Every structure is written in C-alpha cells, then in structure tokens.
C-alpha cells in the first residue's frame, strides 16, 4: 500500500467514526436529533413532568397544574375542558378516576410548558390525577406515542376543622317572608349536581347547581309546587333514592322524597311527598304518630328530619321548637311511634331545635341548633351508636354567633350536611344578621363531620 492509499484509508476510517459518534452521542432512540435534553422538531413528544408531582400531598386548592413536554407542541392539540363534567380534551384532571373531570383554562408561553388554571378551586381532602391523551401532538404533527397518566396523583390540603367558606353567605337573603328570606336548607348532591331546598318564610324553593357554592343560580330560586295547600312548608327535609320509595302500603317513584311541616300551625303532623325533579311534587299523606308524642304535653312539631336505613327501618327526629328533639321510629316511613321525648336534654344545660340526622358507617350524627341563652345561637353535634342515645361533641359549638361573621351575628343555626368525594364533607347552614336578613352559607371539613 502506497502512502497515498494509506492516507485515504485513514481519512475514510475517520469519517466513519465521526458519523458513528453522531448516532451514538447526539441521536435519540427514535433517530431524532437531541438538543439540550429535549427532542428537536420531528421527534415523538413525551411528558417530561407534571406539577404538582405524583404523590404530592397538602397541595393548596388554588394551585395551577403544569405539564412540561419534551418538545414544542401544537397548542391547538393541548386542550382542557372549560367546565366540570364528562372528560374531554387532551389534558384532563380528575378526582374520581376519570369518571368525570374538572374544568379550567390552558395557557402557554413557549408551547412546551402548559399551565392549567382550574375553573374553580379544587376540593379539599381529595386526590387528583392528571392524564394526557395521544390527542396531544408536536408542532410537526407527531402525537404522543402513548397516553400519560399519573399513578397516584396529588392530594389537596386537609381541613381538620370545620372551615367556613370565605365567600359566605352564598345566598344573601333578606328579611321579607315569602320573597327574599333564605334559611332552613336541605342539601343533596346527586351525581355532579348540587340540590338545595330552602325556606323563604312561607314555602320552599329549589336550586340546582354544578357548584357547591351555587354560584351559577339566580336568587330567589324557583318555588316548588304540589305540597299540601293548607301548609306553610318552609322546613324541608329531602331524601334521595333512584329506585323510588315504599311509603305506607304503596310504592312511589323517586328519586326525591320530602318530609315537611306546617310552620303556621305546628300541631299539624309532618307530611311526606315525592318528586321526579325536586321542583314538581306530589303530596302522599300526613304522617301518623308524630305530633302526639311528647311527655311534656306539647304536641308541636316544627321540623322533622328522617333517616332511611333500608327496608323497614326508619328513624325520625322532631323539633318541637321549645327545646326538645323527639325521637321516632317507623317500619314504612308513614306511620311513626315515639321513642323518646327529649333525646338531647344533656342535664337541662341547653335547649335544642332544628335536628338534622345522618349516618356514617355505624355512627349516627345529629346536627342541631342550640345556645346558652337561646336555641339558635350556634350549631352543635352529637353522636350515637344506636340512633337513640347521643353524646355531645366535645368541641361544641362548631359555629356560633360569636365567630365575628356579620351575616350570622344574630343567629347561626339550621344545618344540612353533604358527603362529597374523597373525605370531604360540606355543611350548609343559616344565619341572620343584626339587621334581620336571613341567608345561607356553607363550610367544609375532612375525614369526619364532627
């Protein structure tokens, strides 16, 4: 081999090593050219990171969500739904395993990092997961090779004590009967819809909302219809069962069932009605055995809160408006038997009104209104293992007129509790201001409602 051939051979070998070095050092596994740790245009995009991190806890409920991609994306393909509901968009975040998703607004300044501002503050004590679908594509049109989903998601901050919503009252009522008063709430959450029935001083009104704070409703809410015309029914207690209700000897389609009392003539017994939509009701009958049970001789029933435990087991808690919560049982939801005339008379310390019963696992939880000098000065809680013998919560009252809230500085009372997703509970309650306006607000707490 001559000198010229030897030089040429070495030059060829050098070129080969240079080209090989390019592929070994500067090329991605799919053949795209890497640049500063990211895919250059033309590579298959991936999700580099999501914030809050997978497994993060105690995340503030107003925290935005950020997704970082490995390359510049086509922003038209990186989308989030505007409102809570069925999951859509290429970027989704959910607290129920993507049965439904929360809404928000998407923003980006470089087409690589995309930030979601949720449409509403996240729910406390819930776990959210973020998912990115293959609809998200790079600027050149190459889609994600596979969907990305956080394994565990992130957990929002806990509320170890009842915390009042800072925007209270959510329904800022007035002082005029039948026009603008708002009190005695009964609240249910059915699917993604919150239902609120409340009294206006003469009758009951109904509001339905996608939001726990009912920010999308008009006030006053629409009047309901179909209850007994001789009653002033503004103390509603509403139950839900999609399968309908066996009341007395008959079956009535659901899903809503209401117990209501005559606030004009308290000696009239509670009545029961059913409804398909919560607005148009059909009265079933008056209840028997309720108004006549009280060892003090007082036959009044101002409110009636009912718990249906399934089959033939019903428990009812009547408020006689004179400091006694009366306890009843029933096998058919219509005919009742008195069991105790004053289940919350804790050594005669306070008087109590406005009972609201719920059951979590094996514990009965009774919310009621009370106070040292009047029965509407605060919201109290008592628990029971049998629904008949109650022990007051050591942290009572959970709210009172002395909390420094002007909207309820005269009265803080009449409550209704809703179990949310995760371990979150919502407490809706009434207040009256020093000026006499009746309004409704709410609070939230994690883990247990007491």
C-alpha positions in Angstrom: 0.0 0.0 0.0 1.4 3.4 -1.1 1.5 6.5 1.1 -1.4 8.0 -0.8 -3.6 4.9 -0.3 -2.7 4.8 3.4 -3.7 8.4 3.9 -7.0 7.8 2.0 -7.8 4.8 4.2 -7.3 6.7 7.4 -9.5 9.5 6.1 -12.3 7.0 5.4 -12.0 5.5 8.8 -12.2 8.9 10.4 -15.3 9.8 8.6 -16.9 6.5 9.7 -16.1 7.3 13.4 -17.4 10.8 13.1 -20.7 9.6 11.7 -20.9 6.8 14.2 -20.2 9.2 17.0 -23.1 11.4 15.9 -25.5 8.5 16.1 -24.2 7.3 19.5 -23.9 10.6 21.2 -26.3 13.1 19.6 -29.3 11.0 18.4 -32.4 9.9 20.2 -33.5 6.3 20.3 -36.0 7.0 17.5 -33.4 8.7 15.3 -34.4 12.3 16.1 -31.6 14.7 17.0 -31.4 15.7 20.7 -30.9 19.3 21.6 -30.3 20.4 25.2 -32.0 17.4 26.7 -35.2 17.7 24.6 -36.4 16.3 21.3 -35.8 18.7 18.4 -38.6 19.2 15.9 -39.7 15.9 14.3 -39.3 13.7 17.4 -42.0 11.8 19.2 -43.1 14.0 22.1 -43.3 12.8 25.7 -44.4 14.2 29.0 -41.3 15.3 30.9 -43.0 16.3 34.1 -46.3 17.2 35.7 -46.8 19.6 38.6 -48.0 19.0 41.4 -45.8 15.9 41.5 -47.2 12.4 41.5 -47.6 11.5 45.2 -47.5 15.1 46.5 -49.8 15.9 49.5 -51.2 19.0 51.2 -51.4 20.9 47.9 -53.3 24.2 48.1 -56.7 24.2 46.4 -55.8 27.2 44.2 -52.6 25.6 42.8 -52.3 25.6 39.0 -51.4 22.4 37.1 -48.4 22.4 34.8 -47.4 19.9 32.1 -43.9 20.0 30.5 -43.4 18.3 27.2 -40.2 17.2 25.6 -40.6 19.3 22.5 -42.6 22.2 21.2 -46.3 21.2 20.8 -49.1 22.3 18.6 -51.1 24.3 21.2 -54.3 23.6 19.3 -53.9 19.9 20.3 -53.1 20.6 24.0 -56.5 21.4 25.4 -58.5 21.2 28.6 -62.3 21.3 29.1 -63.8 24.6 30.2 -66.2 23.2 32.8 -66.5 20.3 35.2 -68.2 17.2 33.6 -67.6 14.3 31.3 -63.8 14.1 30.5 -62.7 15.7 27.3 -59.6 17.5 25.9 -56.1 16.1 25.6 -55.2 17.1 29.1 -57.5 16.0 31.9 -57.5 16.2 35.7 -60.0 14.2 37.8 -60.7 13.3 41.4 -62.9 10.2 40.6 -60.7 8.1 38.4 -61.7 10.0 35.2 -65.4 9.2 35.5 -65.6 13.0 35.3 -63.1 15.7 35.0 -62.6 19.3 36.3 -62.5 22.2 34.0 -60.0 25.0 33.6 -58.2 27.4 31.2 -55.0 26.4 29.3 -52.1 28.8 28.8 -48.5 28.5 27.4 -45.8 31.0 26.6 -43.4 28.6 24.7 -45.6 25.7 23.5 -43.5 23.4 25.8 -44.8 24.2 29.3 -48.6 24.3 29.5 -50.4 25.6 32.6 -54.0 24.9 33.6 -55.8 27.4 35.9 -58.8 25.4 37.3 -62.2 26.9 36.6 -63.0 26.6 40.4 -60.8 26.0 43.4 -60.0 22.3 43.8 -61.8 20.3 46.5 -60.0 19.9 49.8 -59.1 16.4 51.0 -59.4 14.9 47.6 -56.8 13.2 45.3 -56.5 14.4 41.7 -54.8 12.6 38.9 -53.6 14.2 35.6 -53.9 12.4 32.3 -52.5 13.4 28.8 -54.0 11.6 25.8 -52.5 10.9 22.4 -54.5 13.7 21.0 -51.7 16.0 22.1 -49.2 16.4 19.2 -45.9 18.1 18.5 -45.7 21.1 16.2 -45.0 18.9 13.3 -48.0 16.7 14.0 -46.4 13.7 15.7 -48.6 12.6 18.6 -47.6 11.1 21.9 -46.6 7.5 21.5 -48.8 6.5 24.4 -51.1 8.2 27.0 -49.6 9.6 30.2 -51.4 9.2 33.5 -50.2 9.9 37.0 -50.1 6.7 39.0 -51.3 8.2 42.3 -51.9 11.9 41.6 -51.7 14.6 44.2 -53.7 15.2 47.4 -55.1 18.6 48.2 -54.8 20.1 51.7 -56.7 18.8 54.6 -59.3 20.7 56.6 -59.1 19.2 60.1 -61.8 21.5 61.5 -64.9 23.0 60.0 -63.8 25.9 57.9 -66.3 28.5 56.7 -66.4 29.3 53.0 -64.8 32.8 52.7 -67.5 33.9 50.2 -70.4 33.4 52.6 -73.2 33.9 52.5 -73.6 32.0 49.2 -77.3 33.1 49.2 -77.5 36.6 50.6 -81.2 36.7 51.6 -83.3 39.5 53.0 -85.9 39.8 55.8 -89.2 39.6 53.9 -91.4 36.4 54.3 -92.1 34.7 51.0 -89.9 37.0 49.0 -86.2 37.1 49.8 -85.6 35.2 53.1 -83.3 32.1 52.7 -83.0 29.6 55.6 -83.7 26.1 56.7 -81.5 24.5 54.0 -81.8 20.8 52.9 -79.0 19.9 50.5 -78.2 16.8 48.4 -75.6 16.0 45.8 -76.8 13.7 43.0 -74.1 12.9 40.5 -72.4 16.1 39.7 -75.4 18.3 40.7 -76.0 20.0 44.0 -79.6 20.4 45.0 -80.7 23.0 47.6 -84.2 23.3 49.1 -84.7 26.2 51.4 -87.5 28.0 53.2 -88.4 31.6 52.4 -90.7 32.1 55.4 -93.8 30.9 53.7 -92.9 28.0 51.4 -90.0 26.1 49.9 -87.7 27.0 47.0 -85.3 24.8 45.0 -82.0 25.5 43.3 -79.8 23.1 41.3 -76.1 23.9 40.6 -72.9 22.4 39.3 -71.0 24.1 42.1 -71.0 23.6 45.8 -71.3 27.4 46.4 -74.3 27.7 44.0 -72.5 30.5 42.2 -74.5 29.9 38.9 -78.0 30.2 40.3 -80.4 33.1 40.3 -81.9 34.3 43.5 -84.6 33.9 44.7 -84.6 30.3 43.5 -87.8 29.0 41.8 -90.8 28.0 44.0 -91.6 24.3 44.2 -95.2 23.1 43.7 -97.5 20.3 44.7 -97.3 20.3 48.5 -100.4 20.5 50.7 -102.0 23.8 50.1 -103.0 24.2 53.7 -99.4 24.1 55.0 -96.7 26.7 55.1 -93.9 24.2 54.3 -90.7 26.0 54.6 -88.8 23.4 56.8 -88.0 20.8 54.1 -86.1 17.6 54.7 -85.3 15.8 51.4 -84.0 12.3 50.8 -82.9 10.6 47.6 -83.2 7.1 46.2 -83.0 6.4 42.5 -85.1 3.3 42.9 -88.1 5.1 44.4 -89.9 4.7 47.7 -92.1 2.3 49.5 -94.2 4.6 51.8 -97.1 3.1 53.8 -98.6 0.4 51.7 -97.7 1.9 48.3 -94.7 2.4 46.0 -93.9 5.9 44.8 -91.4 6.7 42.1 -88.4 8.7 43.0 -85.9 9.8 43.3 -86.8 12.6 45.8 -88.8 12.2 49.0 -89.6 15.2 51.2 -90.8 15.4 54.8 -92.2 18.8 55.6 -94.1 20.5 58.4 -96.7 23.3 58.7 -94.8 26.2 60.1 -98.1 28.1 60.5 -99.8 25.5 62.7 -97.2 23.4 64.4 -99.8 21.0 65.8 -100.4 19.7 62.3 -98.4 16.5 61.7 -95.5 16.3 59.2 -96.4 15.3 55.7 -94.5 13.4 53.0 -94.3 14.0 49.2 -92.3 12.6 46.3 -90.9 14.2 43.1 -89.0 13.3 40.0 -87.1 16.6 39.6 -87.2 18.2 43.0 -89.5 21.0 41.7 -92.9 19.5 41.0 -94.1 17.4 43.9 -96.9 15.1 44.7 -98.2 15.0 48.2 -98.6 11.5 49.6 -100.1 11.8 53.0 -99.8 13.2 56.6 -97.6 11.1 58.9 -99.3 9.4 61.8 -97.9 9.2 65.4 -95.6 12.1 65.2 -97.3 15.2 66.6 -98.8 13.4 69.6 -95.7 12.2 71.3 -94.2 14.4 74.0 -94.3 13.7 77.7 -94.4 17.5 78.3 -97.8 17.7 76.6 -96.5 19.9 73.8 -97.8 18.5 70.6 -96.0 20.8 68.2 -93.6 19.6 65.5 -91.6 22.4 63.9 -89.3 20.3 61.8 -88.8 16.6 61.1 -85.5 15.1 60.0 -85.7 11.5 58.7 -83.1 8.8 58.1 -84.0 5.7 56.0 -81.6 2.8 56.7 -83.1 0.5 54.2 -86.0 -2.0 54.1 -88.3 -1.3 57.1 -86.0 0.8 59.2 -86.7 4.5 59.5 -85.7 6.9 62.2 -87.2 10.4 62.7 -86.1 13.4 64.8 -88.8 16.0 65.5 -88.2 19.5 66.7 -91.0 20.9 68.9 -89.5 24.5 68.9 -89.4 24.5 72.7 -86.0 22.9 73.3 -86.8 19.2 72.8 -85.6 16.9 70.0 -88.1 14.0 69.9 -87.2 10.5 68.6 -89.5 8.3 66.5 -89.2 5.0 64.6 -91.2 3.6 61.7 -91.5 0.5 59.6 -93.0 2.2 56.5 -91.9 5.8 56.6 -95.5 7.0 57.1 -96.7 5.6 60.5 -94.4 6.5 63.4 -94.0 5.5 67.0 -92.5 7.9 69.6 -89.5 6.5 71.4 -88.1 9.5 73.4 -89.4 13.0 74.1 -86.1 14.8 74.6 -83.0 12.8 73.5 -80.7 15.9 73.6 -81.5 17.2 77.1 -78.0 17.0 78.4 -78.8 17.6 82.1 -81.0 20.5 81.0 -78.0 22.6 80.0 -79.3 24.0 76.8 -82.4 23.8 74.6 -82.2 22.4 71.1 -84.0 22.8 67.8 -83.6 22.0 64.1 -82.3 18.4 64.1 -80.5 17.1 61.1 -79.6 13.4 61.1 -77.0 11.5 59.0 -75.2 8.1 59.4 -71.6 7.4 58.5 -70.8 3.6 58.7 -72.1 2.7 62.1 -72.2 6.1 63.7 -75.3 8.3 63.8 -74.5 12.0 63.7 -77.1 14.6 64.7 -76.6 18.3 64.0 -78.8 20.7 65.9 -79.1 24.3 66.9 -78.6 25.4 70.5 -77.1 28.0 72.7 -76.6 29.0 76.3 -79.3 31.7 76.3 -81.3 30.8 73.1 -81.7 27.9 70.8 -80.4 29.5 67.7 -77.0 30.8 68.7 -74.9 28.0 67.3 -74.6 24.7 65.6 -73.8 21.7 67.7 -73.1 18.0 67.0 -73.9 14.8 68.9 -73.1 11.2 68.0 -74.7 7.8 68.8 -74.2 4.1 68.1 -77.9 3.3 68.1 -79.6 6.4 66.9 -81.3 6.9 70.3 -78.6 7.7 72.9 -76.4 10.6 71.9 -73.2 12.0 73.3 -72.4 15.7 72.6 -69.2 16.5 70.7 -66.5 17.9 73.0 -65.7 20.7 70.5 -69.3 22.2 70.5 -70.4 24.5 69.1 -68.8 24.2 65.7 -70.2 27.6 64.7 -71.7 30.3 66.8 -73.0 33.9 66.6 -69.7 34.9 68.3 -67.5 34.0 65.4 -67.3 37.5 64.1 -69.3 36.9 60.9 -71.8 39.7 60.3 -74.1 37.7 58.1 -75.0 35.4 61.0 -74.2 37.5 64.1 -77.8 37.3 65.4 -78.5 33.7 64.6 -76.3 30.7 63.4 -78.5 27.7 63.1 -80.4 25.1 60.9 -78.0 22.9 59.1 -77.7 20.2 56.4 -74.6 18.0 55.7 -73.5 16.5 52.4 -70.9 13.9 51.9 -68.6 14.9 49.0 -66.0 12.9 47.1 -62.8 11.9 48.9 -63.2 12.5 52.6 -64.8 15.9 52.3 -68.0 17.0 54.0 -70.0 20.1 53.3 -72.1 21.8 56.0 -74.8 24.2 54.8 -76.4 26.4 57.4 -78.5 29.5 58.0 -77.7 32.9 59.6 -79.5 36.0 60.5 -77.7 39.3 60.6 -78.2 42.0 63.2 -80.3 43.8 60.6 -82.6 40.8 60.3 -81.5 39.4 56.9 -81.8 35.6 56.6 -79.1 34.0 54.5 -77.4 30.7 53.8 -73.7 29.8 53.8 -71.5 26.7 54.0 -68.4 25.2 55.4 -66.2 22.2 54.8 -64.2 19.6 56.7 -62.2 16.5 56.0 -62.2 12.9 57.4 -65.3 13.1 59.6 -68.2 15.5 60.0 -67.5 16.1 63.7 
